[in-house]
Amino acid sequence: MRLQIKRYGAAALAGIMAGSLALTGCGSYASSSELRQQAEASLLDQADSGSGSGQGLQVEPDSGTPDNPGTRDGQGTPDGQDDRTGGPSAETIRVETGLTTAPMPEFESVKDDVYVKTEDGGSVRLRSSCDTGSDANIVTYASSGTRLTRTGKGSEWTRIDYNGTPAYISSAFITTDVPETPAAPAGGVCVDSGEVTLNPSWKYAEFSKINTGAAVLYRSEAGTRKNITICVNAGHGTKGGSSVKTLCHPDGTPKVTGGTTGAGATSAAAVSGGMTFADGTAESKVTLAMARILKDKLLAAGYDVLMIRENDDVQLDNVARTVIANNASDCHIALHWDSTTSNKGAFYMSVPNVESYRNMEPVKSHWQQHNALGESLVAGLKGAGVKIFSGGSMAMDLTQTSYSTVPSVDIELGDKASDHSQATLNTLADGLLAGINQYFGQS
């Protein structure tokens, strides 16, 4: 739709800008959408009264294209909708003023913990400014239940501390109520579960860029607890992760092999989006289903389990996932399927035999453990009747490996053409459990 507003000139435009900008300041907060509505109303009034120089102006609402359906905007409406009216989210009246940023609201200074709360369990945007007229100010996404440090209380917006800098979230999506602990799985094999968040004092934590989410630790209540914690990392599943970059290596050196990010690169996507199976299923959904099945088998076998991701989105990048695993588990297993289309079978990503890489810490002190864990997992899968690709390994320089200080493996359980039915996932979980038992010398 295009709204033709005629008889509008530069003088009137300047007057409207001046009137709108006069609202700036904490005492008279107005949102961007309200400012735009005021500008539009002024234009219409002047057009109706015959004022202006007679110059024509087109005012065109932007249709908007939601890039993350289901994610919430700053005022709580789904992507693609205006924050207050329910119309298009980018219903920006183009008055050629550049007026897209709302004035800063007033905040009551506080310092306490709040939690993200959404009815559908989805994520909420954290922004660098109190404005929803553009996606350019989105700094990250916070999933439901995420704990945030609040530094400013406001009626429409809440200011939080995001890695030492201010960020803003809609007050409609925060609560001071502590979220309920996730329920134990059927059979009563889990007790004392709780969240594990990234501690900024942990080694390598400073290299993480997305870290407002939390992993969940489950304690086994099986007859013979092993006192061994397995980190199960369902690959992918971080909204906005592909648009953020983290260092490939903690020392800033370039990658030594190709992969999703080519050799020679010094930074890579914080969390890639993953591939899509031949039947249209997203890899992230299959890795999550696989993680849940493996978790239940591990708990029943007496292992404690650190679940990096429990739903469709966790705001933890690959560095944060790895550092949490380093500090809260005895090994780290990331679940993936490859992007090829030949149904080639399972394999693990081994540590490249490149002198500079194997001499870089923490790889130098742990690469042999990584490869030994991978070999055990492949042996377990093979014993369960799973098809194995080639020799069972492929050398790859991964962010996960580059920051790991516990035995750590990316295991590829097939590719785009592979079956991922419930029965197949159960077989894969049996094989992985057998490999874990082999690595830790458990019967």
FENSULNOR-V32318 format. One record per residue. N is the residue number from 1. PSI is psi in degrees with one decimal (NA if undefined). Layout:
N | PSI
N | PSI
This chain:
1 | 138.4
2 | 128.5
3 | 116.4
4 | 117.8
5 | 112.7
6 | 177.0
7 | 39.2
8 | 124.5
9 | -179.3
10 | -35.1
11 | -44.3
12 | -40.1
13 | -45.5
14 | -38.8
15 | -41.2
16 | -42.2
17 | -44.2
18 | -43.1
19 | -39.3
20 | -46.7
21 | -20.9
22 | -15.2
23 | -12.9
24 | 150.5
25 | 149.1
26 | -27.0
27 | -16.2
28 | 57.2
29 | 134.4
30 | 141.6
31 | 166.2
32 | -42.4
33 | -37.2
34 | -40.6
35 | -41.3
36 | -38.1
37 | -39.2
38 | -41.7
39 | -42.5
40 | -44.3
41 | -40.4
42 | -40.2
43 | -44.1
44 | -40.3
45 | -43.9
46 | -35.9
47 | -41.6
48 | -32.6
49 | -4.9
50 | 11.7
51 | 170.0
52 | 174.5
53 | -0.2
54 | -0.1
55 | 139.1
56 | 151.8
57 | 134.0
58 | 132.3
59 | 117.3
60 | 117.1
61 | 137.4
62 | 134.9
63 | -31.7
64 | 144.7
65 | 110.4
66 | 125.5
67 | -14.5
68 | 72.6
69 | 136.1
70 | -19.5
71 | 146.2
72 | 143.8
73 | 177.5
74 | -26.6
75 | 13.2
76 | 11.4
77 | 154.9
78 | 158.2
79 | 145.2
80 | 2.7
81 | 148.5
82 | 148.3
83 | -23.6
84 | -34.5
85 | -19.6
86 | 1.7
87 | -166.3
88 | 138.2
89 | -30.6
90 | 40.5
91 | 64.9
92 | 118.2
93 | 113.0
94 | 88.7
95 | 14.5
96 | 38.6
97 | -17.4
98 | 12.9
99 | 93.2
100 | -5.4
101 | 128.7
102 | 153.1
103 | 158.5
104 | 128.6
105 | 169.5
106 | 145.6
107 | 141.2
108 | 124.5
109 | 125.7
110 | 171.5
111 | 100.4
112 | 175.8
113 | 134.9
114 | 167.8
115 | 143.7
116 | 135.2
117 | 120.1
118 | 149.4
119 | -33.7
120 | 5.6
121 | 9.1
122 | -168.2
123 | 161.5
124 | 142.3
125 | 139.5
126 | 132.9
127 | 158.0
128 | -8.5
129 | 162.1
130 | 68.3
131 | 134.3
132 | 15.1
133 | -9.7
134 | 153.8
135 | -2.4
136 | -21.4
137 | 9.6
138 | 124.4
139 | -28.6
140 | 179.0
141 | 139.2
142 | 123.1
143 | 159.1
144 | 132.4
145 | -10.6
146 | 133.7
147 | 132.7
148 | 150.7
149 | 112.3
150 | 131.1
151 | -11.8
152 | 128.9
153 | 128.2
154 | 165.3
155 | -42.7
156 | -35.0
157 | 151.4
158 | 133.8
159 | 134.7
160 | 162.4
161 | 114.5
162 | 101.0
163 | 41.3
164 | -1.8
165 | 153.3
166 | 141.8
167 | 167.0
168 | 141.9
169 | 147.6
170 | 131.3
171 | -18.4
172 | -15.6
173 | 26.1
174 | 154.1
175 | 154.1
176 | -4.5
177 | 129.7
178 | 129.4
179 | 151.5
180 | 145.1
181 | 136.2
182 | 142.4
183 | 149.8
184 | 149.4
185 | 162.3
186 | 142.2
187 | -7.9
188 | 37.4
189 | 16.2
190 | 131.7
191 | 163.1
192 | 44.1
193 | 154.3
194 | 165.5
195 | 148.1
196 | 114.1
197 | 166.4
198 | 120.0
199 | 119.4
200 | -15.0
201 | -12.0
202 | 146.6
203 | 133.2
204 | -1.4
205 | -30.6
206 | -14.4
207 | -8.8
208 | 144.0
209 | -23.4
210 | 109.3
211 | 30.3
212 | -7.8
213 | -174.1
214 | 142.8
215 | 166.5
216 | 128.4
217 | 127.7
218 | 133.6
219 | 128.5
220 | 145.1
221 | 28.8
222 | 164.7
223 | -37.0
224 | 90.7
225 | 138.9
226 | -12.2
227 | 36.8
228 | 130.5
229 | 124.4
230 | 122.9
231 | 119.0
232 | 113.9
233 | 102.4
234 | 110.7
235 | 147.1
236 | -158.8
237 | 38.8
238 | 106.0
239 | 132.5
240 | -3.5
241 | -29.2
242 | -13.7
243 | 1.0
244 | 142.2
245 | 141.5
246 | 159.9
247 | 136.6
248 | -39.8
249 | 144.3
250 | -22.0
251 | 3.6
252 | 1.8
253 | 159.3
254 | 159.2
255 | 147.8
256 | -7.8
257 | 168.4
258 | -163.1
259 | -150.8
260 | -36.5
261 | 134.1
262 | 159.8
263 | 142.7
264 | -15.2
265 | 147.0
266 | -12.7
267 | 155.6
268 | 166.6
269 | 135.7
270 | -40.6
271 | 119.4
272 | 161.2
273 | -18.2
274 | 172.9
275 | -178.1
276 | 130.4
277 | 164.4
278 | -27.3
279 | 6.8
280 | 0.8
281 | 134.5
282 | 138.6
283 | -38.4
284 | -32.0
285 | -37.1
286 | -40.8
287 | -35.5
288 | -43.9
289 | -41.0
290 | -43.1
291 | -40.8
292 | -41.1
293 | -45.4
294 | -39.8
295 | -49.0
296 | -39.7
297 | -39.6
298 | -44.8
299 | -42.4
300 | -28.0
301 | -2.4
302 | 0.4
303 | 143.5
304 | 154.2
305 | 129.3
306 | 108.6
307 | 113.3
308 | -40.9
309 | 129.9
310 | -8.3
311 | -168.7
312 | -20.6
313 | 128.3
314 | 131.8
315 | 69.3
316 | 120.4
317 | 178.5
318 | -33.4
319 | -46.4
320 | -42.7
321 | -43.1
322 | -43.6
323 | -38.5
324 | -44.4
325 | -40.9
326 | -36.6
327 | -9.0
328 | 12.7
329 | 170.1
330 | -14.7
331 | 161.5
332 | 117.0
333 | 113.4
334 | 129.0
335 | 127.6
336 | 164.5
337 | 143.9
338 | 163.8
339 | 2.0
340 | 173.2
341 | 29.9
342 | 4.9
343 | 52.6
344 | -12.9
345 | -178.0
346 | 152.6
347 | 166.1
348 | 156.2
349 | 107.6
350 | 164.3
351 | 123.4
352 | 140.6
353 | 66.8
354 | 123.0
355 | -44.2
356 | -35.9
357 | -45.3
358 | -11.3
359 | 0.5
360 | 130.3
361 | 144.7
362 | 6.6
363 | -41.9
364 | -40.7
365 | -8.4
366 | -3.9
367 | -32.8
368 | -36.0
369 | -41.8
370 | -49.1
371 | -36.9
372 | -39.9
373 | -42.9
374 | -43.7
375 | -38.7
376 | -41.2
377 | -43.2
378 | -39.6
379 | -41.5
380 | -41.9
381 | -43.1
382 | -41.0
383 | -24.7
384 | 2.6
385 | 13.1
386 | 137.7
387 | 133.9
388 | 135.5
389 | 127.3
390 | -127.0
391 | 3.4
392 | 3.3
393 | 159.5
394 | 124.0
395 | 130.5
396 | 131.4
397 | 106.8
398 | 148.8
399 | -43.2
400 | -52.2
401 | -37.5
402 | -19.4
403 | 0.9
404 | 136.1
405 | 7.9
406 | 161.4
407 | 127.1
408 | 133.4
409 | 138.3
410 | 114.6
411 | 123.0
412 | 116.7
413 | 11.7
414 | -154.8
415 | -164.9
416 | -31.5
417 | -3.1
418 | 148.1
419 | 136.6
420 | 37.3
421 | 167.4
422 | -41.8
423 | -42.2
424 | -42.6
425 | -36.9
426 | -42.0
427 | -43.0
428 | -41.4
429 | -38.8
430 | -42.2
431 | -42.1
432 | -41.7
433 | -41.9
434 | -39.1
435 | -39.4
436 | -43.1
437 | -41.4
438 | -43.8
439 | -42.3
440 | 4.3
441 | 35.3
442 | 147.6
443 | NA
